[in-house]
C-alpha cells in the first residue's frame, strides 16, 4: 500500500516511525549528567533525535561534541555552534559538515 501524500510504501513509513521512536527511547535511556559509552554511541547514530544532539552541543566532554558534529542528523544551527568550538577536531568536523549542506 502506498501512502498518497508521500508516495512511499506504508511499510517504509512504519520503519521510519519506528526508528524515530527508537531514537527517542534511547535518548531517554542514556540521559545522565555524566558522559557514558552508550550516550556516545547514540550521539554518533543517525537515529539520534536532533533535540538530543542539540542538548549535547555544550558537553564538557569534547568527544561527545565531536560525535554530535559527526552525526548526519545534526541540525545546521548546532553545527554552527560547533564550528567555533574550543577543540580543533570538533571545529574541523563541524566546518566540513557545514560545507556539505
C-alpha positions as CSV (number, residue, x, y, z in Angstrom):
1,X,0.0,0.0,0.0
2,X,1.4,3.5,-0.9
3,X,0.7,6.4,1.3
4,X,-0.8,9.1,-1.0
5,X,1.0,12.1,0.4
6,X,4.5,10.7,0.3
7,X,4.3,8.1,-2.4
8,X,6.4,5.8,-0.1
9,X,5.1,2.3,0.7
10,X,3.4,2.2,4.1
11,X,6.0,-0.3,5.3
12,X,8.8,2.2,4.7
13,X,6.8,4.9,6.6
14,X,6.3,2.4,9.5
15,X,10.0,1.7,9.6
16,X,10.8,5.4,9.7
17,X,8.3,6.0,12.5
18,X,9.8,3.1,14.5
19,X,13.3,4.4,14.0
20,X,12.3,7.8,15.3
21,X,10.6,6.3,18.3
22,X,13.6,4.1,19.0
23,X,15.8,7.2,18.9
24,X,13.6,9.0,21.5
25,X,13.6,5.9,23.7
26,X,17.3,5.5,23.5
27,X,17.9,9.2,24.2
28,X,15.9,8.9,27.4
29,X,17.8,5.7,28.4
30,X,21.2,7.4,28.1
31,X,20.3,10.7,29.7
32,X,22.6,11.3,32.7
33,X,24.8,14.1,33.9
34,X,28.0,12.3,33.2
35,X,29.3,11.1,29.8
36,X,28.8,7.4,29.2
37,X,29.7,5.0,26.4
38,X,26.0,4.3,25.4
39,X,25.4,8.0,25.1
40,X,28.5,8.5,22.9
41,X,27.2,5.7,20.6
42,X,23.8,7.3,20.4
43,X,25.3,10.7,19.7
44,X,27.0,9.1,16.7
45,X,24.0,7.1,15.4
46,X,21.7,8.6,12.7
47,X,18.5,7.8,14.7
48,X,19.5,10.2,17.5
49,X,16.8,12.9,17.7
50,X,18.0,16.4,16.7
51,X,16.8,17.7,20.1
52,X,19.1,15.2,21.8
53,X,22.0,16.2,19.7
54,X,21.3,19.9,20.4
55,X,21.3,19.2,24.2
56,X,24.9,18.0,24.0
57,X,26.4,20.8,21.9
58,X,27.9,22.2,25.2
59,X,29.0,18.9,26.7
60,X,32.1,19.2,28.9
61,X,33.4,16.1,27.1
62,X,34.9,17.1,23.7
63,X,34.4,13.6,22.3
64,X,30.7,14.0,22.8
65,X,30.7,17.3,20.9
66,X,32.8,15.6,18.2
67,X,30.1,12.8,18.0
68,X,27.4,15.5,17.6
69,X,29.4,17.1,14.8
70,X,29.8,13.8,13.0
71,X,26.2,12.8,13.2
72,X,24.3,13.2,9.9
73,X,21.1,14.2,11.8
74,X,22.7,17.2,13.5
75,X,20.9,20.4,12.5
76,X,22.8,23.3,10.9
77,X,22.3,25.6,13.9
78,X,24.0,23.1,16.1
79,X,26.9,22.7,13.6
80,X,27.3,26.5,13.5
81,X,27.9,26.4,17.3
82,X,30.3,23.6,17.0
83,X,32.2,25.4,14.2
84,X,33.6,27.8,16.8
85,X,34.2,25.1,19.4
86,X,37.4,25.3,21.5
87,X,38.5,21.8,20.3
88,X,40.1,21.9,16.9
89,X,38.8,18.4,15.9
90,X,35.3,19.4,16.7
91,X,35.6,22.6,14.8
92,X,37.1,20.9,11.8
93,X,34.3,18.3,11.6
94,X,31.6,20.9,12.0
95,X,33.1,23.2,9.4
96,X,33.4,20.3,6.9
97,X,29.7,19.2,7.5
98,X,28.6,22.8,7.0
99,X,30.2,22.9,3.6
100,X,28.3,19.9,2.5
101,X,24.9,21.3,3.5
